[in-house]
Amino acid sequence: MLIRCSRWSRRFSPISPDPAVNYANESDGLDRRDSWNQTLTILRLTNRPEPRPVALPEDVLPLTQADIPRLRLNNHPRIAADAIARALYEMPGLSYWHPDSGEFIVCAPWRHRADVPLMRDLTAFAHEDELVQAAIAAAKAKGMLGFVASEHYEKRRESFYQRNGLYRLEHVITFTHERVLDYLDIPQTGRLNFVRVRGSDFDLLQGVMAVDASAFSPMWRNSHAEFAWWMSLPSVEVWAGVLDGQVVTYAGITAYSRFGHLDRIAVHADYQGQGLGAEALMHAMYRMAELDLPNAALCTQSDNEASQRLYTRAGFKRHQRDDYDIYGIIFEKETQPA
């Protein structure tokens, strides 16, 4: 899985990203067709944390737009009133607060997913667990696929996740490359014809989305809204790899000042294991070199050894400082995806 790293984006982008929406691309689909079933099997065979029973007090209430002025947001380090208002509009009924203390939890769509809430912010001390469990219970009652808490911006103790029944979904690791310009000297050969994907090209975009749906398990697929948001960014380029008239792979990059980020690579499940992911990576690196970006970074799952070997062969090196974990829960009724 190739991850769009919010920390890298925040460091190099002139616009501070919203962690609720900056997971533009939480995966690389390079021979991970069985990852969903493998993950579920592991979770069934191991001791999944059970939430500590917490009686929700009557004064933990759903957070509404009318309540925002009553929150203590002056100089808040992680969230502002407009971000809370947007989260409440996009995902109503999943954020809660404790009026007497002013503590609150805000949930927003994870990667523009209407079926997966992200714990966008938790500002709480005395009622931390009550607020989290209220949000999780609401998500399950609404038929959501799961509930996610990412450590992009704030790390918490393992005991916090254990108490609330959340387990580590992914450990995300970071790689960097400091000689991208060398790719200008490498001949571009291979089986694929790469075509720039634009939002106005409906057929090509549909082909890319079909690759994405084939390559990823339900939790990690890009939604229509995620593609639309991602491709609307002026610094993003998405390239489709076409073989015999069919889109079989794609790669997306973001260009910052003197720095490129490899956002996402996917290969259709029917074409994996044929070296097409390496061709897509080669094209992405060549394109970043053409843009005069001497450095590049990417993130992937710690258990995706095949992708890590591919990136290492391409000259990437580990950069542990920006590693992070994604915690969450996949609700039981969704453990058998169609």
N, C-alpha and C positions, 0 to 999 in steps of 0.2 A: 504494500500500500504506500503510495506516495502522498505525502501530506503537505498542504500549503501551510507554511510555518508563520503563525501570526507574529512571533517574536522577531523573525527576520523582516517581515513586512513592516512592523512597527518601527524597526530600527532604521530602515532605509527609505520608507515612504514618507512624503511630506504630509500625508493625511493619516492621523492616528486611527487604526482600524477598530471597528467594533468586533469584539471577540465572538459575538453571537452570529456574525455573518462572514467572518473572515476565514472560515474553514472552506474556502471555495472548493477545495479539492482534497478530500480526506482519503484518497486512495490511489494506489497504482495497481492496475489490473494486469499484472505480469505473472501468469500461472498461479493464481490463487483461487481457482474455481471452487475448491472444496473447503475454503476457509470458514464459510458460514457453518457447515455441518461439523467441522472439526472443533470450532469454538464452542458450539452447543454441546458436543460430546464431552469436551473437557470440563465444561461447567457442570454437567450432570454428574461427572465422576469425582469431582472435587468438592470440598466443603464450601459451598457458596455462603456468604455472610447473610444471616437472617437479621432483619432490622430489630433493634431492641424495641419492645412494645412501649409506645409513648401515647399517653392519653392526650388528645388534642384539646387544649383549653378552649373554652367558649370564646375567649377574647383573641384567638388567632383567626383573623377574618380575611376573606378574599380582598386583594388590593384592587382598587378601581382608579379610574382617571381622577375622580374627585378627591381621592386621598393623597395624590402626589404632593400638593402644597404642604401637607402636614409631615412629610418625611424630612429628616435632617440630612439635607444634601449639600450644604455649604462645604465647599472644598473636599467633596467626596473623591477619593482617589481613583475610583473604578467606574462610576456610572453617573450620568447626569439626568435631569428631569426629562429631557426630550427622548433619551434612550429608553427610559422607563415607559413613557407614553407610547412609544412605538411598539415596545414589547407587549404592552397590554392590549393594543389594537390588533397586533398580529396573532397573539396567542392568549385570548381572554380566559379568565377562570383558572389560571395556573400559577398566579403570583399571589402571595399572602403577606400579611403584616400583623404586628402586635401593636395596636394603637397606643397602649399605655407606655410602652418602652420605645416605640418608634422603630423597632427591629423589623426587617423585611427580607423577603426572597423574591427575586424577579426572574421569571422564566421567559425565554424567547425561542423562536424557531432555531433549531440547530441546522446550520448550512441551508437555511431557507426551507427546511422540511416542516410541513404542517403536521407531521405525525410523530416528530421527535422533539420534545422540549429540552432546551439547554438551561442549566442553572446559570443564568447570566450574571447574577450577583447575589450574594448572601451577606447581609450586614446584620449580624446577630451575635448575642452572647448568651443571655439567659434562656432564650427560646430557640436556639439554633436547630435542634433536632425536631422540635415540633413544627417549625416552618418547613423544613426539608420534607418531612414525612407527609405533611399536608399537600405539598406540591406533587410528590410522587403518587399519593393516593388519587389526587385529581387527574393526573395524567393517565393512570390505569383505568379510572372510571370513564374517561372520555375515549377509551379504545386506542390510545397511542401505542406505537410500536415499542417505545422504550423511553428512558430518561437518561440524560447525559450530564456529566460534570467534568469539565476539562481544566487542566492545570496550566493553561497557557499563561495566565496572569497571576494566579494566586495558588500557592501550594497549601495543602492541609494535611494534618496527620492521618496516618492510615486508620487510626481508631475512629475518626469521623466517618469514613466511608463504611467501615465495618458496622458501626452502630446503626447506620441508616440503610443497610442492605445493598450497598453499591460495591461492585467489584471492578477490577481493572480490566477494561475492554481492550486497551492497546497501550503498549509502551512505545512511544514515538521517539525515534533517534534521528539525528541530523548529520548530513554530510556536506562538505564544501569542496569546491574546486577552484584553484588559483591560477590555472593556465588555460582558460577557456579559449583565448585567442589562438592557441595552437591548432584548434580545429579548422582554421582557415586553410591550413596546409594539407588537410586530409581529404582526398578525393571522395566525393559523394556518389557512392555506387550502391546498388542494391535492387531489390525487386519492387520497391514501393515508389509510387508517385505521390509526392506531398503537395496538398492543396490548402491554401489559407481558408479557414472557415470564417464566414461572416454571418451575422444574424439574419441578413436578408436572403441568404441562400438556404431555403427551407429544406430541400432534399439532402444537401450535404450535412446540415445540422441534424436532421433526423438520423442519418447514418451514424454520426458521432454518438448520438444518444443511444442508438441501438447497441453500439459497441460497449458503451458505459453500462447499460443494463445487463449485457451478457457477461461482462467481466467482473462485476461486483455483487456481493451479497446485499440484501435489502438495506441493511444499516448504512452501507457506505456508497450507495448509488447517488449520483447527482440528480436532484429534482429539476423539473423544467425551470422553476424559479431560480435555482442555483446557477444553471447554465446562463440564463438571461442576465443575472446580476454580474456573474464573472466576466462574460464576454462584453458587457457594456463598459468595462473599465478600459480606458484608452491605452494603458500600459500592457494589456494582455493580448497575446496572440495564441490562437488555437489552430493547429495544423492536422489535417486528416491524412492518414496513409491509405492510399487507394491501390488495390490489387485486382486486376481484371475487372475494373469498373465498379468494385465494391469497397466501401470503407471498412477496413479490417483493424485499424489502429488509429490512435490519435495522441497528440502531445500538446500540452499547454504550458506557456511560459509567461512570466511577468518581468518586465524590464524596469529596473530602478536605475538610479544614477551609479554607473560603474559597477553594477551588480545585477545578476539575473537570477530568477528563481524558477526552478523546474516544478511547476504546480502539479501536473498530473500526466501520467502515461497509462494508457489502457490498450489491451489487445483483445479482440473478440475471442471468446472461449474456443471457438472452432479453429482458430489459427494460432493458438498459443503453442510454445515449444518449437517454433520454426525460426527463431531469431529475429522476428519482426519487432519485438520490443527493443532490441539493440539498435535496429535501424531507426526507430522513432526517437530513441535517445540521441543517436548520432545527429539526426536532423535538428533536434532541439538545441543541441550544443553548437552546431554550426550556425544556426540562426542567431543565437546569443552572441557568437563571435562576430557575425555580420553587423550586429548592433553595437559593436565595440564595447562589450561588457566583459572585462577581464576575469571577473569572479562569478561564481554561481553557487547555489545551495539547493538542497532538497531535504525532505524528511520522509522516512518510511517506517514500517513496523519493525520492531526488534526481532520478530520471529520470521520475517520474510527474507530468508537467507539467499534465495535465488536472486532477488532484486539487489541485495547488498553486494553479491558477487559481481553482478552486472555493473553497478555503479563504481565499484572498486576498480574493475578492469578499465573503466572509462576515465580513471584518474581522480575520482572523488576520495576524500579522506574523512574519517569520523571527526565530528565536532561536538563533543559531549555537553558543552555548556548549555545548549538550547534543547536538550532532550526534555520530554515531559510525558505525563500520563493522561489518559482519558479513562475516567471511571463512568460507570452507569449501570443500568439494569435493562435487560430485554424481557418484556413481560411474557409470561408463560404461553399465553394463547397465540403468540406470534412465533413460537419456536419451530413451526413447520411451514415455512414460506412456500408459496406456490412456485 
